Structures are given as C-alpha cells and as structure tokens.
Amino acid sequence: MNFDFLYSTGFCGMNAHELSRTCMHLLCTAGEGSFVFNEHCYHIAKNDLVVIPIPNRVKNLAAHDNLRVEWFAADYKFLQNLLPSNNYSIGGSISLNQDPVIKLTDEQAKHLLDDFHRLRDRMEDRHLQFYHELMGSLCLTMMYDIFEAHALHETTKTHSDRTAYIVKQLMALLATGISRTERDVSYYAERLNVSPKYLSATIKRLTGHSVTSYITVTPSPS
C-alpha cells in the first residue's frame, strides 16, 4: 500500500500536499483558530473536532498564539474500506463536507485524544506482520467515536435550505442499503424529486466526489 499514517500538532500543516489523499481528523485542545473550506470560513475553539476528507481544499489558515491542536490523518480509501458499506459513514462523509466542525463534550474530546495517542504510539511498528490490520482496528475505534459524536451533533442542527435537505435525504436513502439493488443516479434523483444533473452537481460541489462513488460503495448483487 502506498500510504502512511500521519500525526502532528501543527495547525498550519493541515493542508500540506502529502495530505491530499487522506482524511484528516483535527482536535482543538486550546485557543482559537480559523480556516476556509469549500469557500466557507470556520472558526474553531477548544473541543472542536474538524474532519476533512480533502485537506488540500483547506486555505486561509489563521491561528491565535494560544491555539493548540492535535491531528491524525490516514489514506481516505483505506479508512472507507474499513467500514461496512452504506452505514452511517456514507451519510456522515457527505454531511461533513457541508460542515466539517463537530463540537465535542469534554468526555468525547478525551476519548478522541486517547484514540489519537494510541495511533501515534503504534505508527512506527511497521515491522509487525499485521501492522495494517492493527492500525485499521485502531482507526475504526477512532471513527466510531467520531460517528457517535457526529450523530448527536447532527440531531441538534436544523437544515432549512434546499441543498441541505437534498443531501440529508440522500444520506437517509443510502443508509438503508438500497444501493445494493439500485445503482442508477436517476433512481435517487426521482426519489428526491430533482434531476440527475442537479443531484450529481450538488454532491460533487459539496463533497468533491461523484454521487456515483457513494452509490457504488456496495458491490452489486451477483
């Protein structure tokens, strides 16, 4: 596999070129900072988690002197392949491209830091025969901790614009596992009362990935 795992405490390196194929998970542990992602500016403070599948779309990084962060990044496809198809990960991926910041409780932030540190401490064990399996299991623990926090965070948010509604409804459809039998974009567009072109353009703009890539995560039935 041509990828590695990366851990850092440097905020200004979160959009480095080597992260372009990764998913980054950054936790603010103190202070304040800001960045622009998908043409929107986001402010972060203590216990804010940032999850960005395409870090090279981050720009205009700004940090107060007291900002402290820790982040872990791994190959995007590696992380996606760890998860069961069409579970919360699909909808969560789309949603996080709309708003990559999740506010954590003190307890959630502690769990996530523990996850980061376990990953950091085992990153150098490449000599192990089951290194990628080991790191995969630790990544999976981290991701489910994030999903738990994100699911609770999403229930407190309200969505009023049409784009957010369309994305939310697509997430709900995919979470049912319907893409095991329905593979055509037009099927989802019809269910959502939009054109295939509109649905494709909306998902591409918000996530950087095609709607087809989300639909075809699950192998079609034989």
Salt bridges, closest charged atoms under 4 A:
ASP4 OD2 - ARG126 NH2 2.66
GLU32 OE1 - HIS43 NE2 2.69
GLU39 OE2 - LYS59 NZ 3.38
ASP48 OD1 - LYS103 NZ 3.39
GLU70 OE1 - HIS117 NE2 2.74
ASP99 OD2 - LYS157 NZ 3.54
GLU107 OE2 - HIS111 NE2 3.69
ASP114 OD2 - LYS110 NZ 3.15
ASP115 OD1 - ARG118 NH2 2.57
ASP121 OD1 - ARG120 NE 3.01
GLU124 OE1 - ARG126 NH1 3.09
ASP125 OD2 - ARG122 NE 2.57
GLU154 OE2 - HIS150 NE2 3.56
GLU154 OE2 - LYS157 NZ 3.21
GLU154 OE1 - HIS159 NE2 3.76
